[in-house]
Amino acid sequence: MTLELIIFIGSILFGALIYWRESHGNGLYRFFNKLMYSRGLQIKPTDKTGFVYQQKFIIRLVFIGFLFLIGIVITKFLIPIDIATISIFASMIVGTLAGTYLANFIFKSSEVIDEKSNSLEDVVKETIEKGKDFIEDIKIKDEDVGKEAPEHKKETPKTEEKSARERLKDKGLL
């Protein structure tokens, strides 16, 4: 269980590393794209799509599963000890997928923070100014209430009106 947990945490970091690397350059994906497709079907030079970067969940799962499958086959031939079990294989795939989505969240949130940093500063300043105005209004109202003596309003006696039941009876509804 401890080995699986260590591998899971390591695969989360590996997934974040893969996502970060592909967000900066997708040379390997471009190479395989040129091998597989004709010139008309190849990705455009401005396209940043990679194996996991800007891909849907199923495609990421296939690429990551294939990557670890190749890794396990190579490990089986190099090290005859049976380390690569199904549970470790599954934890590596799930951890790497989680790492790619975690890296995506971090990159997107940092972009939004960078874009909104100036407007966020203005919003905070406006909020502080509004708060100061609100506190001053409360102080002014408190001072006004303390200075003036409360006036007693004379209550005018209500004229006797018909009750709701009697009005409904008059209309013929009861």
RAZI-V787385 format. One line per field, one symbol per residue. burial: # if it has 16 or more other ideal C-beta (glycine too) atoms within 10 Angstrom, else .. Layout:
BEGIN
burial=???
END
This chain:
BEGIN
burial=......##..##.###.##.###..#..##..................#####.#....##.###.##...#...........#...##.#######.###.##......................................................................
END
